[in-house]
């Protein structure tokens, strides 16, 4: 059986799951703003997801060993569905924060199962293509989910019920499949200091990419709402921001295979910085121009994780890569927890312009650090560079995450990481 035929239940289930996860993240931002939650409070609530995700990356492997991947998937998806319904039942910051934390734990485990399934059916000759298809499904699901926001008023309970239904339906292809799913290998320990010593640019870029993407997925709806967008406008803004990454991931990665990856990282950061500056200085742009610039910024910024992980792997021995991928996800997720909180706090004081102000500043700082490192260290020789594999910190998408190292099993490369978003 071909890998695609063997994994179609997973791809179908994850595509449906992304519809629910993408809608959930945007819905919460819009509803929180409508309920009068301050940007600071909204950012704190959204950050709880990433705290839960970090806990989930530690709990999920133990759960998988005890009950197996399929039962773990069903259990975690059921809890995630309940968490969504609880948002509608208790519209209050405290239960919302608790349910966001629970969602983070659940989605961490779900992605452990998903990536272990992929790696069970992948080989060294088709893994890159299979993961690329997997990421395409996730991005299309996330982007398409934004248009579901217009089906019902965010002030009603119906959107929460739709999200819960989608998460529940996502279980059906997984549970009905006859394919066996192997549990992921538990990653070995790796020293953070050694990882930074091997690749300072890669480690810093992984952290900053977590800050940027968690801000986009969590605070993007809040920014759009505060900027005067209606429900359809918020959906369009988030959709172009997410779908733009579908078009840019592969070209940026292929270019980094041919050039010094640090040059490509610096280039996308400079593009993002310039676009963010325009968005801050010219806040009353025509709607088409505004959406085009939003797409350009996200299309550049959301490639950072893939590029940085590839750069780190260039500096490692194959036997180190699985352990390193787990550490990189920890770095990315930890940074992601602070993105909505920092941006939300600044938006409460200085207004919605701080959204792109923060994003542009982060991109500029990474560009400066990258260029400084280029002056201090020569590039990785072409003979030592590994092939680019399309990865993504789905942890930042507000309903996404990734298995700690599961995507690396078997090849030493990091697979889809989460996010998202999430």
N, C-alpha and C positions, 0 to 999 in steps of 0.2 A: 504494500500500500504506500502511495506517495505521501510525503509529509503534509502536503496541503489537505489531502483527503482525510488523513488521520487527525488533523487539528481543526477541521472546519467547525465542530461543535464548540470548541474553545473560542475560535474567532467570532462565531455568531454570538455566543454568550457575552463575550467581552465587548462587542460592538453595542449590544443592547444595554449592557452595564454602563458604558460610556455615555449613552443618551441620558440615563438617570443621573450619573455623577456630574456631567456637565451642566445639566439643568439645575441640580441641587445647589451647586456653588453659586451660580448667577442668581438664582431665586433667593437665596439667603441674603446676599448683598442688597438686592432690591427691596426685599421685605423689611430688612433691618432699617434701611434708610426711611422707608415709609412709616415705620413704627416709631420713628424719632430717635433711634439709637444714634449716638454720636459716632463719627468716624473712628475715634479712639476705641470706643467700646466694641464697635463692629470688628475692628482689626484684632482686638483681643479675642473675641469669639472665634473668628476665623483661624487665628493662630493655634487654638486648641486642637484643631485637626492634626497639625504637624507634631504636637506633643504626643497625641495618641498614636500617630504613625510611628514615631520613634519607639514607643513602648511595644507597638505591634510587631516591629521587626525582631524584637527579642522573644516575644511570646509565641509568634506564629510557628517557628521551627519546632518548638516543644509540642505544640498542639498537633502538628502534622505527624510527628513521630508516634503520638498516642492514638489518634483516631483516623489517620490517613487523609490524603489530599481531598478526596471528593466530599467526605463528611465535613472536613474543615471548611471547604468552600461553602457548602450548604448552610452550615451553622453561622458563619461570618456574614454571609449575604442576608440571612434572615434577621440577624441583629442589626445590620446596616439598614434594612428596610424598616424595622421598628424605630430606629433612631430618627429616620426621616419623618415618620408619622408623629413622633413626639414633638418635633418642631411645630407642627400645626396645632397640637393639643395644648401646648404651654408656650405661648409667645412671651418669653421673658429671657433676659440675658443669661441667668444662671442655668436653667435647663438647656438652653441652646448651647452654651459652652460645654456642658457635660456631654450632650449628644454629639457635638462636633468631635470631642475627644474619642468617644466610642466609635464614631465613623472612621477616624484615623486608624484605630486598632484593627477594625474589620477589614478595611481596604488593604492594609499591609499584608494581612494573611491571604486575601484573595489574590494578590499579585504574586505571592510565593507559589501558589498553586498554578497560576497561569503560566508563569515562566518555567516552572519545572516541567509542565506538560510540553511546552515548546521544545525544551532541550532534550526531553526524552525521545522526541521524534525527529530531531535535527541531527545533521552530521556536519563535519568540517567543510563539506563542499556546498551545502545548501543553507547553512545557518544564517548567513547574512541576508539572503533573499527572504527566508521565512520570517526573520525578525522585522525586516522592512515591511512586509505585508501586515504583520501584527501591528506595527506602529501606525501604518496607514489606516487600519481599521479603527484604532484608538483615536487618532486625530479627527477622522471623519465623524466618528460618533460624538466627540466633544464639540466639534464645530456645529454639527447638525442639531445638537441639543439646544443651542441658543434660540433656535426658531420655535421650539416647543413652548417657550415662555409666553408667546402671544396667544396660546390656546385658551388661557383662562387668566383672570386677574390675579396678580401676585398677592393681593390682599385677601384672597379666598384660600380655602383649604385644598381646592382641586389640584393645583400644581404639586403640592406635597404628596397627594395621593397618587398622582401620575409617576412621580419619582419612585415612590415605594413599589408601585406596580412594575415598573421597568426593572428595578433591582431584583424583584422576585421572579419575573419572567426570565431574566438572565440565567437563572439556575437551571431552567428546563433543559437546554441543550447539553449542559455539563452532566446533569444527573441521568439523562436519558441515553447518553453515549455509552457504548460498550468498550471504548478505549480505556486502557489502564493508564493511570497517572503515577509516575514514580515520585517519591518525596525528594526534595532538593537536598543536596549535600550541605552540611553545616560548615560555614566558612571558618577558616583558621584565623587566629589572631594576627594582627599586624600593628606595628608601632606607628603612631601618628607622626612622630618626629622623623622616622625614616621615610615615610611617605612624602612629607614636605621637603626633606633634603633631596630626594630624588627628583621632584618636580614641583618647585614652588609656584610657578605660574599655573599649573594644572590644578593644584589644591586650592589656591586662592580663587581661581575661575569657577571651580565647582561651588564654592561657598557663595560667591556673588551671584552666580546663576540661580541659586536657590532663593536669594533675596529678591531678585528681579522677577522670576516667574511666579513665586508665591504672591507677590504684589499684583501682578497682572491678573491672575486668576481670582484672587480673593477681593482685591480692592478695585479692580476694573469696573465692576457693576456699580459700586458706590460712587466712583469718580464720574461715570456716565450719568448717573442719576442726579448728582449734585451739579453737573454741568447743564442740566435742563432737559436731558433726554427722557422721552417717554419709554414705555415698555418695549415697543418695537425698536426704538433707537438703541436702547441698551442691548437688545438681542443682536442687532446688526453690528454694533461696536465689538461685542465679545466674539461674534462669529468670525469677523474679518481678522481679529487679533489672533484667534486660534488657527484658522484655516490657512493663514499666511505661512505658518510654520511647516505646513505640509509641502509647500512649494520650495522652501529654502533649505530644509535639512540635508537632502541628498547632494545638491550642488555645492553647498558649503563643505560638506564632508569630502567629496571628491577633490575639491580644490585643496583641501588641507593635506590630502595624500600626495599632492604634487609639490606643494610649497612647505615652508616651515609653518607648522600649525600655529605657532605664536603670532606669525604675521597675519594669518586669517582671523585669529581671535581678536587681535588689535584692530583689524579692519572692520569687523562687524561691530565692535564696540564704538569705534569712531562714527560709523553710520548711525548707530542707535543714539549716540550723544547728540549729533547734529539734528536728527529728527526730533528728539525730545526737546531740544532748545527751541526749535521752531514751534512746537506745540505749546510751550510755555509762553513764548513771546507773542504768538499770534493765536490767541484762544478763540477768536470769533471767525474762524475759517468757514467757508462753505462746507456743507455736510459731506459731499463727495471727496473734497480735498482732505477733510479731517479724517475720514475713514481710510483713505489711501495712505496717509501718513501713519495712522495707527497700525495698519497692516505692515508697512515698511519697518516700523520700529520692532514690532513683535517678530516679524520674519527674520530680522537680524538677531535680536536678543535671545530668542528661544533656541538658537543653534548653539549657544555657549556651552551647555552641558555636554552635548555630544562631542564637541571639539575638545573640551578640556579633559574628558575621560579618555579620549583617544590619545591625547598628548601624554597623560600620566602613564598609560599602558605602554607607550613607546619607551619609557624609561625603566620598565620593570622586566624581570625574568618571567617567563610563562608561568612558573610555579607560584609566583607571588600575586598573580592578577586576580584570582578569585577572592583572596583575603582583602586585597586592595579595593575591589569593587564594593565590598561591604562597608569599608571605612569611608569611601567616597559618598555612599548613600547616607551614612550617618552625618557627615559634614554638610551635605546638601540639605538634608532634612532639618538639622539643627538651625542652619542659617535661615531656612524657609520659615521657621516658626517666628522669627523676628521681623520678617518683611511686612506683613499686614499691620503688625503692632506699631512699627516705626512710621510707616506711611500714614496709617490712620491717625496717629497722634499729631503729626505735622499738618495733615489736612484739617484737623480740628482747629488748629491755631491759625494757619495761613491760607486755608481755602483749598479748593479742588486743584489749583495749579500745581500744588506740591506733588501730585501724583506723578506727572512726568518730570517734575523737578528732581524727585528722589531717584526715579529710574535713570534719568540722564546722568545724574551725579555718580551713581554706582557704575554705569557703563564707562564713564570718563576715568574713574579711579582705576578700574581694571585695565583700561587701555594704557594708562601711565605706568602701572606696575608691570604690565607685559612688556612695554618698550624698554623699561629700565632693566628687566631681566635679559632681554635680547642683547643689551650692551654688555652684560656681565658674563654671558654664557653662549657658546656657539650652538647652532641648531642640531637636532638629532640627524645623523647621517641617513640618507634615503634608504640604505640597505638595512637599517635597524628599525624603520618605521613599520608598524603593523597596519593592516588595512582598516579603513574607517568602517565602523558599524553604526548605523543610525540608532542613536539612543536618545532618551528623553527623560527628564526628572519628573515623572508623572506624580511624584509625591506632591508637587506644587499645585496641582490642579484642583485642590479642594475636595476631591473625592477619589483621589488616585494615590498610588504608591508603587513600590516595587520590592520585589524580593531581595533580601540582602545577599547579593552574589549569585542568586539563582540564574540570572541571565548569563553569567559567566561560565557556568558549569560546562565542562567538556571542551571549551575552546580557549579559556583564559581571557576572553573578551567580555566586557560588560554588556549586558543586553538592555532591553527597555527598562528604564528605571524610573513616574512613575511615573504625567504625571504626570489627570490629572488631572495642575493644575492644576490638577489639581489639583 
